[in-house]
Amino acid sequence: MTSLNVSLPKVLKDYVEGQVSEGGFSTPSEYVRALIREDQKRRAQEKLEALLAEGLKSGEPTEAGPGYWAAKRRALAASRRNKRAR
């Protein structure tokens, strides 16, 4: 693991130490790691929601059952064969 030093005003240092003692964290570092992980999860969720919204706005839905994927695979294979033949 690597280190990262962070300077905090006393009021924030006291807050972190309170969260450590009340929140079941062993150290301030453990608390900060938990905050960073939660931020990563939140950002990933926001990205997923944005992509889903984009998908909903992209037009009429297409049912993607086994037949749909089989046709896609055939088209892809044919496209690859055509590129090799050139």
C-alpha positions as CSV (number, residue, x, y, z in Angstrom):
1,M,0.0,0.0,0.0
2,T,1.1,3.6,-0.5
3,S,0.6,6.6,1.7
4,L,-1.2,9.9,1.1
5,N,-0.9,12.7,3.6
6,V,-3.9,15.0,4.0
7,S,-4.0,18.2,5.9
8,L,-7.3,19.0,7.6
9,P,-8.5,21.8,9.7
10,K,-9.0,20.8,13.4
11,V,-12.8,20.7,13.0
12,L,-12.6,18.2,10.2
13,K,-9.9,16.1,12.0
14,D,-12.2,16.0,15.0
15,Y,-15.1,14.9,12.8
16,V,-13.0,12.1,11.2
17,E,-11.8,10.9,14.6
18,G,-15.5,10.9,15.8
19,Q,-16.6,8.9,12.8
20,V,-13.8,6.4,13.5
21,S,-14.8,5.9,17.1
22,E,-18.5,5.8,16.4
23,G,-18.5,4.1,13.0
24,G,-16.5,1.0,13.9
25,F,-13.5,2.0,11.9
26,S,-10.0,1.1,13.3
27,T,-8.2,4.1,11.9
28,P,-8.8,7.3,10.1
29,S,-7.2,5.7,7.0
30,E,-9.9,2.9,7.1
31,Y,-12.6,5.6,7.3
32,V,-11.1,7.5,4.3
33,R,-10.8,4.4,2.3
34,A,-14.5,3.6,3.0
35,L,-15.5,7.1,1.8
36,I,-13.5,6.7,-1.4
37,R,-15.1,3.3,-2.1
38,E,-18.5,4.8,-1.6
39,D,-17.7,7.7,-3.9
40,Q,-16.5,5.2,-6.6
41,K,-19.8,3.2,-6.2
42,R,-21.9,6.4,-6.4
43,R,-20.1,7.6,-9.5
44,A,-20.4,4.2,-11.2
45,Q,-24.2,4.2,-10.4
46,E,-24.5,7.7,-11.9
47,K,-22.7,6.6,-15.0
48,L,-25.0,3.5,-15.3
49,E,-28.1,5.6,-14.8
50,A,-26.9,8.1,-17.5
51,L,-26.2,5.2,-19.9
52,L,-29.6,3.7,-19.2
53,A,-31.3,7.0,-19.8
54,E,-29.4,7.4,-23.1
55,G,-30.5,3.9,-24.1
56,L,-34.2,4.7,-23.3
57,K,-33.9,7.8,-25.5
58,S,-32.2,6.0,-28.4
59,G,-35.3,4.9,-30.2
60,E,-37.7,2.0,-30.4
61,P,-36.7,-1.1,-28.3
62,T,-35.6,-4.2,-30.0
63,E,-36.2,-7.6,-28.4
64,A,-32.8,-9.3,-28.1
65,G,-33.7,-12.9,-27.7
66,P,-31.6,-15.9,-28.9
67,G,-32.6,-15.4,-32.5
68,Y,-31.6,-11.8,-32.5
69,W,-28.1,-12.7,-31.2
70,A,-27.7,-15.6,-33.6
71,A,-28.4,-13.2,-36.5
72,K,-25.9,-10.7,-35.1
73,R,-23.3,-13.4,-34.9
74,R,-23.9,-14.5,-38.5
75,A,-23.7,-10.9,-39.7
76,L,-20.5,-10.3,-37.8
77,A,-19.0,-13.6,-39.2
78,A,-20.0,-12.6,-42.7
79,S,-18.5,-9.1,-42.3
80,R,-15.2,-10.6,-41.1
81,R,-15.1,-13.0,-44.1
82,N,-15.7,-10.1,-46.5
83,K,-12.9,-8.1,-44.9
84,R,-10.5,-11.0,-45.2
85,A,-11.4,-11.6,-48.9
86,R,-10.4,-8.1,-49.9
